[in-house]
């Protein structure tokens, strides 16, 4: 076999294995984090291009996520900035480590809203619709993508009414006041409460923020596994043979589904 043919065969097999690895990760983790990875497999970059992009963005260190991996759901920069600032107030940067923005959490949400999670694909969404009890969880006729779209608009409306500026431009303390109104159900989404409640939007926003901070970097949050490092969480290790007989706490370098450290 000619050298060129051997080289082509080698890289084709490598690309296939790389893509298959990503698909496996989607099957394992998709059900826990909204299941949107599967629908995005066709948009995964070729293995060589992906590795080059990651290396350039992280200064030579593969961390499982780019500084700006591109957006799938948020096509409006102002909307993306609004939700990014809201997530940062829920998970702010402090002495312990980075906040939501540096962890790439807004990109995690962007990917989720573009997939099955945002479209409520795996849930029963047919009429009749009634305002559910607090114990019944999310009952809206709106998809999560629709509720987030309304919520972002409402964040800016409430901010303009109270502080004469968009949400992303007000002070941190003022942002907290606006978010508290949503948490307490005192904000106005501009729709009947039976269709969607502000506290539902806040609950989803808080949940998505925490998920994005601690999910595997495969899902575009937890950049550099910094969320795991703050918790001393080992991530996805192949085995614990070296630590299993040890009585004391063992700090382990986290491992991502990407295979990077």
TAVENDA-V335611 format. One record per run of one state. SS is the DSSP state (a for helix, b for strand, c for the rest). FROM is the first residue (numbers start at 1). LEN is the number of residues. If there is no record, write none. Layout:
BEGIN
ss: <SS/SS>
from: <FROM/FROM>
len: <LEN/LEN>
END
This chain:
BEGIN
ss: <c/a/c/a/c/a/c/a/c/b/c/b/c/a/c/a/c/a/c/a/c/a/c/a/c/a/c/a/c/a/c/b/c/b/c>
from: <1/3/30/38/44/47/58/77/91/94/95/97/98/105/114/116/120/134/137/144/164/167/170/172/184/198/215/217/220/223/232/235/236/255/256>
len: <2/27/8/6/3/11/19/14/3/1/2/1/7/9/2/4/14/3/7/20/3/3/2/12/14/17/2/3/3/9/3/1/19/1/6>
END
